[in-house]
Amino acid sequence: MDIKKLKKTHPELLEYMKANGFGSGAIGGVKVMFRRLFDHEGKYTSYNDFYKKFISREGLEGSTKRLRYYRTSVRTIQGFDEFDHFPNRLKFAPVQYRECSYEHLNPTFKGIVDHYMQVASKKCKSEKSIRVESNAGAAFLCHMQRNGAIDLCGITESMVLSFFYDGYKQLRGCSYRTKIKTVLKSAMGTDYYAQCARIIEDMPRLRNGRKNFATLKDDEIRIIKENLQEGARNDFSLRDKAVVSMAMYTALRGTDIARMRINNIDLERDLIILTQSKTQQPMILPLRAIVGNPLVDYLSNERPRNLDIKSIFTNVHDPENPMDSSTIGGIIRRFFAKLGIRSDDKENGLRLFRRYLASKVLENGVQPRVISDILGHLSPESLNPYIDTDIKHLRECGVSIEQYPVGKEVFEV
C-alpha cells in the first residue's frame, strides 16, 4: 500500500476505466473510495484495515448491495496499487476476506481440522464442501478455545450449548450442527475419537428449520421459453441463450456447465457425457435439439476460434480464462432481470431450474431414484426438499376436517 504514489498515479486508473467503457457508476465508486483513502491517510495500515474502519463500520449491513459495491471499488484500487492489475470485469478479490477462525486455533485444534481435510480429500469431496465444513468446524473449536478449552478433554457440555444458544435465542441451526459433526466424525480410528463422540452427544437436538424451496411458476417458464425462441429477441447473446437453455432443460449444476468441454458433447449419439464436479460421479444425459441447437449456434457463430482452452463457454472479456460457476449464475440472473422475472426475489439463480424440473417430474409420478439420478444426487435424502414442493401429492396426504366443523369467524381476517 503506497498512498503517496497512489495520489500521483490514480488518474491513470480512472482514465483506463473511462477508455474501456466502464459505466459512470463504477468510475464514480472508485472516485469516492480514492477520496476517502486520501482524506483518512495515516489512519489505517492496509486496504483491509481501511475497509473495516471506514466502510463496513459506517452503518451499512454486510449483505446490502451498497456495501458490495463499495467493496468492489476498494478491490479495484488495491489491485491497481499493489498488483498492477487493471479491472477487466472479471472477479479479482485480493482483500476483504472474512476473518478465518482457523488461524486463531491452537496446534491441537488445528490438527483436528487438518485431519478432517485430509480424510475428506481422500473421499473425493468437492473443494467447496471441504472448505464450508472445515470452516464450521474451525469456528466451533475457536469458540471452545475462547471459552477456556485447550484440547477436546476441556470442552464441556455448557461450552457446546453456548455455541448454539446465547441464553435467549438460537444462534445456529441444524445444518451448522451437521457440518461440525462431519468434522468430528472424521476422527474415527484416532486416539481422540472418544472425545469427539462425547462432544457430538453433547450437541443439542435441533430441528431442521429449512423453508420450502422457491420454484419457478409455469407462467414464468412459458415466458422464458418464448424469449429463447430464435428471432424472439436480439438483446441476448448466443452464449447466454445456450447457457439458459442448457440450465433449464438439463438441470445441470452451474459448475458442470462452466467446466463443460467440447469433448463432453457427443453429437453423433446426441449425448452429454461428463463427470460431475460435486460428486465425481459419471453422468449421461440426452442432448435434445432444444439444447443442442442453441449450443451449435454459439459454437459456430459466436465463440472465439483458435482458443487454447477447451471449455465450451468462455468469458466475454477474457476468453482465454475458464469460466467460473458464478458467471453462470450471473447469466441466469441477468436473463431473468431482462424478462422481469424474480426481480424482487433473493432466490433468482440457476437452482430455480433444478427445482422446477424436480418438482414437475415428481408431480408426474416419476420415481424418486430416477429423479436423484437426473439431478446427480448421491443420497436419496437430498431429494426431500423437492418433495416438500410437490403440492399435488402432498394434498393427497391431507386429512378431511369435515367431521370437525370450525366456525366461519376463524377464517375471517
VOPASE-893795 format. One record per residue (C-alpha): residue number from 0; residue in one letter; x, y, z negated. Coordinates in pm, 1 decimal. Example, Ala and Ser with C-alpha at 12.3 -4.5 7.8 and 13.67 -1.06 7.14 Angstrom:
2
  pos  code        px        py        pz
    0     a    1230.0    -450.0    -780.0
    1     s    1367.0    -106.0    -714.0
***
This chain:
413
  pos  code        px        py        pz
    0     m       0.0       0.0       0.0
    1     d     156.2     328.0     114.6
    2     i     -80.8     623.3      74.5
    3     k     176.8     885.2     178.5
    4     k     234.6     701.1     503.3
    5     l    -139.9     645.2     546.2
    6     k    -206.8    1019.6     525.3
    7     k       9.9    1063.4     834.1
    8     t     -99.4     758.5    1031.4
    9     h    -472.4     730.7     954.9
   10     p    -576.0     936.8    1263.2
   11     e    -425.3     657.2    1474.0
   12     l    -677.3     407.2    1334.1
   13     l    -970.8     642.6    1386.8
   14     e    -865.5     716.4    1745.5
   15     y    -828.7     344.6    1814.4
   16     m   -1177.8     271.6    1684.7
   17     k   -1324.0     553.6    1890.6
   18     a   -1143.5     441.8    2207.5
   19     n   -1255.5      80.6    2162.5
   20     g   -1624.7     153.4    2133.6
   21     f   -1681.2     123.6    1760.1
   22     g   -2002.6     293.2    1652.0
   23     s   -2028.1     615.8    1458.4
   24     g   -2140.8     420.6    1151.8
   25     a   -1827.0     204.6    1144.1
   26     i   -1597.7     501.6    1206.4
   27     g   -1784.6     713.3     952.6
   28     g   -1750.0     442.0     687.4
   29     v   -1372.9     428.2     737.4
   30     k   -1353.9     808.7     715.3
   31     v   -1540.6     803.4     383.7
   32     m   -1301.1     542.1     244.6
   33     f    -999.4     742.2     363.4
   34     r   -1135.4    1047.4     182.2
   35     r   -1190.2     850.0    -139.6
   36     l    -845.4     693.6    -119.1
   37     f    -681.2    1032.9     -82.1
   38     d    -898.9    1202.8    -346.6
   39     h    -816.4     935.9    -607.5
   40     e    -449.7     893.2    -518.8
   41     g    -245.2     775.3    -817.2
   42     k    -544.4     626.8    -999.5
   43     y    -516.2     276.4    -852.3
   44     t    -236.1      30.8    -778.5
   45     s    -374.6    -170.8    -486.8
   46     y    -666.3    -184.1    -245.8
   47     n    -832.6    -440.5    -466.2
   48     d    -787.7    -211.8    -766.9
   49     f    -925.1      84.5    -569.5
   50     y   -1225.6    -118.1    -458.3
   51     k   -1311.8    -229.8    -811.6
   52     k   -1266.4     114.5    -970.7
   53     f   -1418.9     345.3    -712.3
   54     i   -1659.9     133.4    -506.5
   55     s   -1810.3    -167.3    -686.7
   56     r   -1849.4      15.8   -1020.8
   57     e   -2043.4     311.2    -885.2
   58     g   -2386.6     165.2    -948.7
   59     l   -2405.3     -47.5    -635.1
   60     e   -2521.2    -407.1    -659.5
   61     g   -2282.5    -664.5    -518.1
   62     s   -2543.3    -815.1    -288.3
   63     t   -2655.8    -494.1    -118.6
   64     k   -2585.2    -418.1     245.2
   65     r   -2434.0     -86.1     146.1
   66     l   -2167.3    -245.7     -70.9
   67     r   -2079.2    -497.8     201.5
   68     y   -2046.6    -205.7     441.0
   69     y   -1803.4     -28.1     206.7
   70     r   -1610.7    -349.5     153.2
   71     t   -1564.4    -393.6     527.7
   72     s   -1435.5     -36.6     558.7
   73     v   -1175.2     -92.5     286.1
   74     r   -1067.2    -415.9     450.8
   75     t   -1025.5    -235.1     781.7
   76     i    -799.2      24.7     622.9
   77     q    -592.0    -230.5     434.1
   78     g    -546.9    -438.6     747.5
   79     f    -414.7    -131.6     928.3
   80     d    -191.1     -18.1     640.1
   81     e     -41.6    -344.0     515.4
   82     f     -74.7    -584.1     808.3
   83     d     -56.5    -353.1    1115.7
   84     h    -390.6    -505.0    1210.1
   85     f    -636.6    -308.8    1422.4
   86     p   -1004.5    -406.6    1394.9
   87     n   -1132.8    -636.6    1670.5
   88     r   -1484.6    -710.7    1542.0
   89     l   -1369.0   -1045.1    1402.5
   90     k   -1352.5   -1127.0    1034.1
   91     f   -1034.4   -1003.0     866.4
   92     a   -1051.4   -1027.7     489.0
   93     p    -717.9    -980.5     310.8
   94     v    -866.8    -832.1      -7.3
   95     q   -1164.2    -819.9    -243.3
   96     y   -1191.5   -1186.8    -319.5
   97     r   -1381.5   -1281.9    -631.2
   98     e   -1166.7   -1334.2    -936.2
   99     c   -1074.7   -1702.4    -947.3
  100     s   -1125.5   -1886.2   -1277.2
  101     y    -872.1   -2149.1   -1174.4
  102     e    -584.0   -1901.7   -1203.7
  103     h    -668.6   -1846.8   -1572.3
  104     l    -671.3   -2215.6   -1668.2
  105     n    -401.1   -2372.5   -1881.9
  106     p    -197.8   -2660.1   -1728.9
  107     t    -421.7   -2927.5   -1884.5
  108     f    -743.8   -2790.7   -1737.1
  109     k    -575.1   -2708.7   -1405.6
  110     g    -469.1   -3072.0   -1384.7
  111     i    -831.7   -3185.7   -1414.5
  112     v    -940.0   -2963.5   -1125.2
  113     d    -636.1   -3065.0    -919.0
  114     h    -716.5   -3432.8    -974.5
  115     y   -1073.6   -3378.4    -855.6
  116     m    -949.8   -3207.1    -537.8
  117     q    -716.9   -3498.0    -461.1
  118     v    -992.4   -3755.2    -513.7
  119     a   -1244.5   -3554.4    -308.5
  120     s    -997.4   -3512.4     -21.5
  121     k    -946.3   -3889.2      -1.1
  122     k   -1325.1   -3931.7      23.2
  123     c   -1325.3   -3701.9     329.1
  124     k   -1543.5   -3438.7     166.1
  125     s   -1562.1   -3113.2     358.9
  126     e   -1329.9   -2831.7     257.4
  127     k   -1628.3   -2614.7     169.7
  128     s   -1778.5   -2876.9     -63.7
  129     i   -1444.6   -2928.0    -236.4
  130     r   -1399.9   -2554.1    -278.8
  131     v   -1750.1   -2498.5    -418.3
  132     e   -1733.5   -2789.3    -662.9
  133     s   -1379.1   -2714.7    -779.5
  134     n   -1474.2   -2350.0    -838.1
  135     a   -1771.1   -2460.5   -1050.4
  136     g   -1551.5   -2697.0   -1249.2
  137     a   -1286.2   -2429.0   -1297.4
  138     a   -1546.9   -2177.1   -1416.7
  139     f   -1678.7   -2429.7   -1669.6
  140     l   -1333.7   -2517.3   -1804.2
  141     c   -1235.7   -2149.8   -1815.0
  142     h   -1540.5   -2081.4   -2031.3
  143     m   -1438.1   -2365.6   -2263.7
  144     q   -1086.7   -2223.5   -2282.7
  145     r   -1212.0   -1875.2   -2367.4
  146     n   -1414.5   -2028.2   -2648.1
  147     g   -1104.6   -2182.6   -2804.4
  148     a   -1064.4   -2523.3   -2639.2
  149     i    -714.2   -2607.4   -2518.2
  150     d    -799.4   -2959.4   -2398.3
  151     l   -1102.4   -3183.2   -2346.0
  152     c   -1099.7   -3303.1   -2706.7
  153     g   -1155.1   -2947.0   -2823.9
  154     i   -1472.5   -2897.7   -2620.7
  155     t   -1780.5   -2912.5   -2844.1
  156     e   -2146.7   -2950.5   -2756.8
  157     s   -2217.1   -2591.0   -2860.4
  158     m   -1948.7   -2469.1   -2619.3
  159     v   -2104.6   -2670.5   -2338.7
  160     l   -2453.1   -2536.8   -2411.8
  161     s   -2325.6   -2177.7   -2425.0
  162     f   -2217.5   -2211.7   -2062.0
  163     f   -2577.6   -2277.5   -1958.6
  164     y   -2765.6   -2062.5   -2213.2
  165     d   -2690.2   -1733.8   -2387.3
  166     g   -2945.5   -1788.4   -2664.4
  167     y   -3220.8   -1603.6   -2479.7
  168     k   -3228.0   -1730.6   -2125.6
  169     q   -3082.8   -1993.1   -1894.6
  170     l   -2767.1   -1872.5   -1721.2
  171     r   -2701.0   -2157.1   -1479.9
  172     g   -2915.5   -2424.0   -1325.6
  173     c   -2928.4   -2786.2   -1223.1
  174     s   -2713.3   -2753.2    -910.6
  175     y   -2431.5   -2592.5   -1110.6
  176     r   -2450.6   -2875.6   -1363.1
  177     t   -2430.9   -3131.4   -1081.6
  178     k   -2113.9   -2974.5    -941.6
  179     i   -1944.3   -2979.2   -1282.7
  180     k   -2043.2   -3343.8   -1333.6
  181     t   -1888.7   -3429.1    -996.7
  182     v   -1557.8   -3278.3   -1105.5
  183     l   -1561.5   -3458.1   -1440.7
  184     k   -1669.6   -3792.7   -1293.8
  185     s   -1370.5   -3786.6   -1060.0
  186     a   -1159.8   -3862.4   -1369.6
  187     m   -1291.0   -4219.7   -1376.9
  188     g    -997.5   -4453.1   -1431.3
  189     t    -783.5   -4192.2   -1606.9
  190     d    -687.3   -4173.3   -1973.6
  191     y    -911.9   -3872.5   -2030.0
  192     y   -1228.2   -4006.7   -1865.4
  193     a   -1386.8   -4097.7   -2200.8
  194     q   -1377.9   -3731.5   -2299.9
  195     c   -1523.0   -3631.0   -1962.0
  196     a   -1808.9   -3878.5   -2011.1
  197     r   -1875.4   -3734.2   -2357.3
  198     i   -1889.9   -3380.2   -2218.0
  199     i   -2129.1   -3491.4   -1944.3
  200     e   -2359.4   -3636.2   -2211.1
  201     d   -2347.3   -3303.3   -2396.7
  202     m   -2476.2   -3114.1   -2093.7
  203     p   -2841.4   -3005.5   -2113.3
  204     r   -3103.3   -3186.5   -1908.6
  205     l   -3201.5   -2914.3   -1664.8
  206     r   -3494.5   -2924.6   -1428.7
  207     n   -3432.4   -2856.8   -1064.6
  208     g   -3596.7   -2519.2   -1017.9
  209     r   -3544.0   -2511.1    -642.9
  210     k   -3806.4   -2325.4    -444.6
  211     n   -3956.3   -2471.9    -130.6
  212     f   -3754.4   -2410.6     183.0
  213     a   -3862.1   -2130.1     412.7
  214     t   -3955.5   -2264.6     756.5
  215     l   -4042.0   -2116.7    1092.1
  216     k   -4406.0   -2092.1    1189.7
  217     d   -4547.5   -2231.3    1512.5
  218     d   -4613.9   -1879.0    1643.4
  219     e   -4251.2   -1783.2    1580.4
  220     i   -4127.2   -2091.3    1764.9
  221     r   -4356.6   -2003.7    2055.5
  222     i   -4208.4   -1652.5    2076.0
  223     i   -3855.1   -1792.4    2070.3
  224     k   -3930.4   -2042.7    2347.2
  225     e   -4090.2   -1775.1    2564.7
  226     n   -3786.5   -1548.8    2534.8
  227     l   -3542.4   -1830.3    2611.1
  228     q   -3700.8   -1893.4    2948.7
  229     e   -3492.9   -1798.0    3249.7
  230     g   -3556.5   -1439.3    3353.1
  231     a   -3762.0   -1358.7    3043.7
  232     r   -3507.5   -1107.8    2908.5
  233     n   -3174.3    -969.4    3018.9
  234     d   -3050.6    -840.1    2681.1
  235     f   -2940.5   -1186.2    2565.8
  236     s   -2606.3   -1321.6    2682.8
  237     l   -2587.4   -1669.7    2834.5
  238     r   -2374.8   -1776.3    2538.0
  239     d   -2635.7   -1664.3    2286.8
  240     k   -2915.8   -1836.3    2478.1
  241     a   -2716.1   -2159.5    2489.2
  242     v   -2641.3   -2140.1    2115.3
  243     v   -3004.3   -2072.8    2019.5
  244     s   -3132.3   -2349.4    2249.6
  245     m   -2889.1   -2599.8    2102.4
  246     a   -2971.2   -2498.6    1744.8
  247     m   -3346.4   -2518.0    1799.8
  248     y   -3367.2   -2844.8    1992.2
  249     t   -3085.3   -3046.2    1828.2
  250     a   -3093.1   -2911.7    1467.5
  251     l   -2713.2   -2939.2    1454.9
  252     r   -2524.0   -2762.7    1177.0
  253     g   -2357.8   -2433.0    1260.1
  254     t   -2011.2   -2578.2    1200.2
  255     d   -2075.9   -2856.3    1452.0
  256     i   -2197.4   -2611.9    1716.5
  257     a   -1899.5   -2382.3    1659.3
  258     r   -1648.5   -2669.6    1681.1
  259     m   -1813.3   -2846.5    1972.6
  260     r   -1566.6   -2917.3    2250.4
  261     i   -1623.0   -2976.4    2618.0
  262     n   -1539.5   -3346.3    2579.7
  263     n   -1829.3   -3378.6    2331.9
  264     i   -2070.4   -3336.6    2624.7
  265     d   -2130.7   -3643.0    2842.1
  266     l   -2312.0   -3500.0    3143.6
  267     e   -2324.1   -3834.5    3325.7
  268     r   -2521.2   -4002.0    3046.1
  269     d   -2684.5   -3680.9    2915.7
  270     l   -2547.7   -3723.4    2562.9
  271     i   -2390.3   -3510.9    2290.9
  272     i   -2127.3   -3721.3    2112.4
  273     l   -1945.9   -3578.0    1811.8
  274     t   -1816.3   -3636.4    1460.5
  275     q   -1999.2   -3424.3    1204.1
  276     s   -1774.8   -3176.6    1028.6
  277     k   -1954.7   -3206.1     694.2
  278     t   -1981.8   -3584.4     658.9
  279     q   -1720.4   -3705.9     910.6
  280     q   -1986.2   -3943.0    1044.4
  281     p   -2033.1   -4002.8    1419.5
  282     m   -2348.1   -3868.0    1581.5
  283     i   -2500.6   -3923.1    1924.4
  284     l   -2787.6   -3704.4    2043.1
  285     p   -2968.3   -3689.2    2378.2
  286     l   -2874.9   -3390.0    2592.7
  287     r   -3214.4   -3273.0    2711.9
  288     a   -3246.1   -3043.2    3010.6
  289     i   -3381.8   -2767.4    2788.0
  290     v   -3044.6   -2769.7    2607.4
  291     g   -2818.5   -2875.1    2894.6
  292     n   -2933.0   -2615.6    3149.5
  293     p   -2852.4   -2307.9    2934.0
  294     l   -2522.7   -2473.9    2840.5
  295     v   -2423.4   -2530.1    3203.8
  296     d   -2527.8   -2172.7    3292.0
  297     y   -2298.5   -2039.2    3020.0
  298     l   -2003.8   -2261.6    3114.9
  299     s   -2039.7   -2182.7    3485.2
  300     n   -2117.8   -1812.4    3479.9
  301     e   -2003.3   -1650.5    3155.8
  302     r   -1742.2   -1846.3    2961.3
  303     p   -1391.7   -1720.0    3047.0
  304     r   -1197.3   -1962.3    3262.6
  305     n    -843.5   -2092.9    3209.6
  306     l    -859.4   -2074.9    2830.2
  307     d    -618.6   -2279.3    2620.5
  308     i    -884.4   -2367.5    2362.9
  309     k   -1127.5   -2649.0    2438.4
  310     s   -1416.3   -2520.2    2228.3
  311     i   -1732.6   -2468.6    2429.3
  312     f   -1840.5   -2144.0    2265.3
  313     t   -1589.8   -1859.1    2245.1
  314     n   -1572.6   -1523.1    2073.3
  315     v   -1668.8   -1233.1    2296.9
  316     h   -1387.9   -1005.8    2177.2
  317     d   -1120.8   -1271.4    2122.7
  318     p   -1194.3   -1576.3    2340.5
  319     e    -861.9   -1746.9    2264.1
  320     n    -954.8   -1795.7    1897.4
  321     p   -1205.0   -2068.2    1798.2
  322     m   -1547.2   -1951.2    1687.3
  323     d   -1638.1   -1967.6    1319.6
  324     s   -1966.0   -2112.5    1191.9
  325     s   -2057.1   -1770.1    1051.1
  326     t   -2058.0   -1638.4    1408.5
  327     i   -2323.5   -1895.3    1499.9
  328     g   -2536.7   -1769.9    1211.5
  329     g   -2484.6   -1411.4    1326.9
  330     i   -2600.6   -1500.0    1678.8
  331     i   -2920.1   -1654.2    1540.3
  332     r   -2990.8   -1357.0    1312.1
  333     r   -2938.7   -1103.3    1592.5
  334     f   -3165.1   -1309.1    1816.2
  335     f   -3436.7   -1307.5    1551.5
  336     a   -3391.8    -933.5    1495.1
  337     k   -3443.9    -853.5    1863.9
  338     l   -3763.2   -1058.6    1863.3
  339     g   -3886.5    -907.3    1537.2
  340     i   -3881.6   -1245.2    1361.3
  341     r   -3798.1   -1275.3     990.9
  342     s   -3666.5    -920.2     976.6
  343     d   -3756.6    -882.7     607.0
  344     d   -3675.4   -1239.3     502.9
  345     k   -3342.4   -1325.4     339.9
  346     e   -3353.4   -1672.2     494.8
  347     n   -3332.3   -1593.4     863.2
  348     g   -3044.4   -1801.8     995.1
  349     l   -2974.1   -2129.0    1168.4
  350     r   -3105.6   -2350.4     887.9
  351     l   -3459.4   -2245.7     975.2
  352     f   -3432.6   -2454.0    1293.0
  353     r   -3319.6   -2761.7    1098.9
  354     r   -3605.4   -2719.1     855.8
  355     y   -3862.4   -2668.9    1130.9
  356     l   -3755.9   -2983.2    1312.4
  357     a   -3754.2   -3188.5     991.8
  358     s   -4096.7   -3064.9     881.6
  359     k   -4251.0   -3129.2    1223.6
  360     v   -4123.3   -3483.5    1265.4
  361     l   -4229.5   -3560.5     907.8
  362     e   -4572.5   -3425.1     988.1
  363     n   -4585.6   -3656.3    1291.3
  364     g   -4517.3   -3961.3    1075.9
  365     v   -4154.5   -4032.1    1167.4
  366     q   -3978.1   -4248.5     909.3
  367     p   -3752.1   -4056.4     665.2
  368     r   -3448.1   -4271.9     751.5
  369     v   -3477.1   -4168.7    1117.1
  370     i   -3504.1   -3802.0    1019.7
  371     s   -3196.7   -3831.4     797.4
  372     d   -3006.3   -3972.8    1094.7
  373     i   -3119.9   -3683.9    1314.2
  374     l   -3012.1   -3425.1    1057.9
  375     g   -2688.9   -3606.7     976.4
  376     h   -2764.5   -3673.3     609.1
  377     l   -2573.7   -3945.7     425.0
  378     s   -2806.0   -3955.6     123.4
  379     p   -3182.1   -4016.1     163.4
  380     e   -3233.9   -3774.3    -127.7
  381     s   -3114.1   -3489.6      94.3
  382     l   -3449.4   -3511.9     270.4
  383     n   -3653.1   -3438.3     -43.8
  384     p   -3665.3   -3058.3       3.1
  385     y   -3800.2   -3109.7     356.2
  386     i   -4066.3   -3349.4     228.5
  387     d   -4185.2   -3071.6      -3.4
  388     t   -4271.7   -2862.5     304.2
  389     d   -4484.9   -3135.3     464.9
  390     i   -4816.4   -2977.5     367.2
  391     k   -5019.2   -3211.7     587.7
  392     h   -4917.6   -3525.9     399.2
  393     l   -4898.3   -3353.7      61.2
  394     r   -5267.5   -3268.0      95.0
  395     e   -5341.6   -3638.8     130.5
  396     c   -5196.5   -3686.7    -219.2
  397     g   -5430.9   -3429.0    -367.4
  398     v   -5699.1   -3541.6    -612.7
  399     s   -6051.3   -3408.6    -580.1
  400     i   -6180.1   -3194.3    -867.9
  401     e   -6545.9   -3226.2    -766.8
  402     q   -6623.5   -3411.5   -1090.8
  403     y   -6476.4   -3126.1   -1293.5
  404     p   -6672.3   -2813.4   -1199.5
  405     v   -6496.5   -2482.9   -1250.2
  406     g   -6682.0   -2156.4   -1292.8
  407     k   -6654.8   -1924.2    -995.0
  408     e   -6521.5   -1645.3   -1218.5
  409     v   -6194.5   -1843.5   -1245.9
  410     f   -6125.2   -1775.4    -878.4
  411     e   -6227.6   -1410.3    -886.6
  412     v   -5943.9   -1158.6    -882.3
***
